[in-house]
């Protein structure tokens, strides 16, 4: 898939490897020439290209997840996070926010919601013990995020 991200073009290929996925990103400048070596990352690509950024989430189910990154369209790292065992993720339609739900605990599992803005700032974090809808306010707008039922992995 080719994505326009500001003045930069990203060519993104996602490859499924068993339960995991790997994303390959080529960053192309003028005349579609590579301006950075191809980025290969276990997980998923979330475009927030109207804000000239994208997110790489490590969603590995076989290995302990590494850091996830908010990156500029030029491949600069804006911020990094360690979300843990990611169970769900998404982004707002206006591309101002993305969110990650992760699971924690086995006997008494909880879902942890972390909401990050396009500048890589954690703007909301909340713990849930049941399935519900979270309401997050950001820049005078209300966002509704469906929270999954916390269930232990396995």
C-alpha positions as CSV (number, residue, x, y, z in Angstrom):
1,X,0.0,0.0,0.0
2,X,1.3,3.4,-0.9
3,X,0.5,6.2,1.6
4,X,1.0,9.9,1.3
5,X,2.4,11.2,4.6
6,X,3.0,14.9,4.3
7,X,5.5,15.5,1.5
8,X,6.8,11.9,1.9
9,X,5.4,8.7,0.4
10,X,5.4,5.5,2.4
11,X,5.2,2.1,0.7
12,X,4.0,-0.3,3.3
13,X,3.8,-4.1,3.0
14,X,2.4,-6.3,5.8
15,X,3.5,-9.9,5.9
16,X,1.7,-12.5,8.0
17,X,4.0,-14.9,9.9
18,X,1.9,-17.4,11.7
19,X,-0.1,-15.5,14.4
20,X,2.2,-12.5,14.1
21,X,2.6,-9.9,11.4
22,X,5.7,-8.0,10.2
23,X,5.5,-4.6,8.5
24,X,8.1,-3.4,5.9
25,X,8.1,0.4,5.3
26,X,10.0,2.1,2.5
27,X,10.2,5.9,2.9
28,X,10.2,7.6,-0.5
29,X,11.1,11.2,-1.3
30,X,10.9,13.1,-4.5
31,X,10.6,11.0,-7.7
32,X,9.9,8.1,-5.4
33,X,13.5,7.5,-4.4
34,X,14.4,5.8,-1.1
35,X,15.4,8.4,1.5
36,X,15.9,5.9,4.3
37,X,16.6,2.2,4.5
38,X,13.6,0.0,4.7
39,X,12.2,-0.4,8.2
40,X,11.1,-3.9,9.1
41,X,9.2,-4.2,12.4
42,X,7.1,-7.0,14.1
43,X,3.6,-5.7,14.4
44,X,1.4,-3.2,12.7
45,X,1.5,0.1,11.0
46,X,-1.0,2.8,11.9
47,X,-1.0,5.8,9.6
48,X,-1.7,9.3,11.0
49,X,-0.5,10.9,7.8
50,X,-2.7,13.9,7.9
51,X,-0.5,14.8,10.9
52,X,2.7,13.6,9.0
53,X,3.4,10.8,11.5
54,X,2.8,7.1,11.7
55,X,2.9,4.5,14.5
56,X,4.7,1.2,14.6
57,X,3.1,-1.1,17.3
58,X,4.9,-4.3,18.3
59,X,2.0,-6.7,18.6
60,X,4.1,-10.0,18.9
61,X,2.2,-12.8,20.5
62,X,5.2,-15.2,20.6
63,X,7.9,-12.9,22.1
64,X,7.8,-10.3,24.8
65,X,6.8,-7.1,23.0
66,X,9.5,-4.5,22.4
67,X,9.0,-0.8,22.2
68,X,6.4,0.8,19.9
69,X,7.1,4.1,18.2
70,X,5.5,7.3,17.0
71,X,7.6,8.3,14.0
72,X,7.7,11.3,11.7
73,X,7.2,10.8,8.0
74,X,11.0,11.2,7.6
75,X,11.5,8.2,10.0
76,X,12.5,10.3,13.0
77,X,11.5,8.8,16.3
78,X,9.1,11.2,18.1
79,X,8.4,9.0,21.1
80,X,8.5,5.4,22.2
81,X,6.3,3.3,24.5
82,X,6.2,-0.2,25.9
83,X,2.6,-1.1,25.9
84,X,3.0,-4.8,27.0
85,X,0.7,-7.5,25.6
86,X,-1.5,-5.6,23.2
87,X,-5.0,-7.0,22.8
88,X,-6.5,-4.2,20.7
89,X,-5.6,-0.9,19.1
90,X,-7.1,1.8,16.9
91,X,-7.0,5.4,15.8
92,X,-9.4,8.3,15.6
93,X,-10.9,9.3,12.3
94,X,-9.3,12.7,12.6
95,X,-5.9,11.1,13.2
96,X,-5.3,13.1,16.3
97,X,-5.2,10.1,18.6
98,X,-4.4,6.4,18.7
99,X,-5.0,4.0,21.5
100,X,-3.8,0.7,22.7
101,X,-5.5,-1.8,25.0
102,X,-3.3,-4.2,26.8
103,X,-4.0,-7.0,29.2
104,X,-2.4,-7.5,32.6
105,X,-2.9,-10.1,35.3
106,X,-4.0,-13.7,35.2
107,X,-6.2,-14.3,38.3
108,X,-7.8,-10.9,38.1
109,X,-7.2,-9.7,34.6
110,X,-7.6,-6.0,33.7
111,X,-7.6,-4.1,30.5
112,X,-5.3,-1.0,30.4
113,X,-6.3,1.7,27.9
114,X,-3.5,4.1,26.9
115,X,-4.4,7.0,24.5
116,X,-1.6,8.9,22.8
117,X,-1.8,12.0,20.6
118,X,-0.1,12.4,17.2
119,X,2.8,14.2,18.9
120,X,3.6,11.1,20.9
121,X,2.2,12.4,24.3
122,X,0.3,10.0,26.5
123,X,-3.0,11.9,27.1
124,X,-5.1,9.3,28.9
125,X,-4.5,6.1,30.8
126,X,-7.2,4.1,32.6
127,X,-7.7,0.6,34.0
128,X,-10.9,-1.4,33.3
129,X,-12.2,-4.6,35.0
130,X,-15.0,-5.2,32.5
131,X,-16.2,-4.6,29.0
132,X,-17.5,-1.0,28.5
133,X,-17.1,2.1,26.5
134,X,-14.4,4.7,27.6
135,X,-14.9,8.3,27.0
136,X,-11.8,10.4,26.4
137,X,-11.8,14.1,26.0
138,X,-9.0,15.7,23.9
139,X,-8.9,19.2,22.4
140,X,-12.5,19.9,23.2
141,X,-13.7,16.7,21.5
142,X,-15.1,13.6,23.0
143,X,-13.9,10.2,21.7
144,X,-15.7,6.9,22.5
145,X,-13.5,3.8,22.7
146,X,-14.9,0.3,23.1
147,X,-13.1,-1.5,25.8
148,X,-12.7,-5.3,25.5
149,X,-13.5,-7.7,28.3
150,X,-10.3,-8.4,30.2
151,X,-9.5,-12.1,29.7
152,X,-6.3,-13.9,30.6
153,X,-4.1,-14.9,27.6
154,X,-4.3,-18.4,26.5
